[in-house]
Amino acid sequence: MKKVVFGFLTVVGSSLATPVFMDGEYAKALCEVWNNTPRLVDELGKSESWTSVGERKIFIYREDCDASKQIQLTIKNEGGKARCVYGGPAKDKRGKDDFLMYAETKRWEEMARGEYGPMKAMMLGRLKFEGPKFVAMKNMGPFEAFLTALGKPKYDAGRCP
């Protein structure tokens, strides 16, 4: 770890570094973006198909990187709001009500820029998806908002997590 000293201020190298796209720090920032995106918090919070289980986990990784380096978002229903309560490295096992999504880095970035939505991405095989498909289909608007939210935290996609 690189350490830089500026007068009375000591800065440890990674504390100011831009997070790597889809590493733990990026996931933490993505969780904050989620909680500030009304389409995710409010629409999913009111969706019976989404809230029926109380908590869902979303596991994500970059297909052109190590598949074991997944991140996890844990979304919990809190008073009719779908809140992200954890964003970081994957720490739980994926259950039947959870989602797994993976794509090549360039495809993630295309989706994050809104170049195409989840339906096109899945139909063309650009986004691989596992989980309750009925729930995803019933919540396509928030799903699209989630994909564009991926581009909001600052990140470095030039290296793998």
Long-range contacts (C-beta under 8 A, 24 or more apart in sequence): 17-156, 18-154, 18-155, 18-156, 19-153, 19-154, 19-155, 19-156, 20-155, 20-156, 20-157, 20-159, 20-160, 20-161, 21-62, 21-105, 21-108, 21-155, 21-156, 21-157, 21-161, 22-60, 22-61, 22-62, 22-65, 22-69, 22-71, 22-108, 22-155, 22-161, 23-69, 23-71, 23-89, 23-161, 24-71, 24-88, 24-89, 24-161, 26-71, 26-153, 26-155, 26-161, 27-60, 27-71, 27-72, 27-73, 27-87, 27-88, 27-89, 28-87, 28-88, 29-87, 29-153, 29-154, 30-71, 30-73, 30-84, 30-87, 30-149, 30-150, 30-152, 30-153, 31-73, 31-84, 31-85, 31-86, 31-87, 31-88, 32-84, 32-87, 32-153, 33-149, 33-152, 33-153, 34-73, 34-75, 34-83, 34-84, 34-87, 34-146, 34-149, 35-83, 35-84, 37-145, 37-149, 39-141, 39-142, 39-145, 40-82, 40-142, 40-145, 40-146, 40-149, 41-81, 41-82, 41-83, 42-81, 42-82, 43-82, 43-139, 43-141, 43-142, 43-145, 44-75, 44-82, 44-139, 44-142, 45-77, 45-78, 45-80, 45-81, 45-82, 45-83, 46-80, 47-82, 47-138, 47-139, 47-142, 49-134, 49-135, 49-138, 49-139, 50-77, 50-82, 50-135, 50-138, 50-139, 50-142, 51-77, 51-80, 51-82, 53-97, 56-97, 56-98, 56-99, 57-92, 57-94, 57-95, 57-98, 57-99, 58-98, 58-99, 58-101, 58-146, 59-90, 59-94, 59-98, 59-99, 59-100, 59-101, 60-100, 60-101, 60-102, 61-102, 62-102, 62-103, 62-104, 62-105, 62-108, 62-160, 62-161, 63-102, 63-103, 63-104, 63-105, 63-128, 64-104, 64-105, 64-160, 65-105, 65-160, 65-161, 66-160, 66-161, 67-102, 69-160, 69-161, 70-100, 71-161, 96-132, 97-131, 97-132, 97-135, 98-131, 99-129, 99-130, 99-131, 99-132, 99-136, 100-129, 100-130, 100-131, 101-127, 101-128, 101-129, 101-130, 102-127, 102-128, 103-127, 103-128, 105-157, 108-150, 109-151, 109-157, 111-147, 111-148, 111-150, 112-147, 112-148, 112-149, 112-150, 112-151, 112-152, 113-148, 113-151, 114-147, 114-148, 117-143, 117-144, 117-147, 118-143, 118-144, 118-147, 121-147
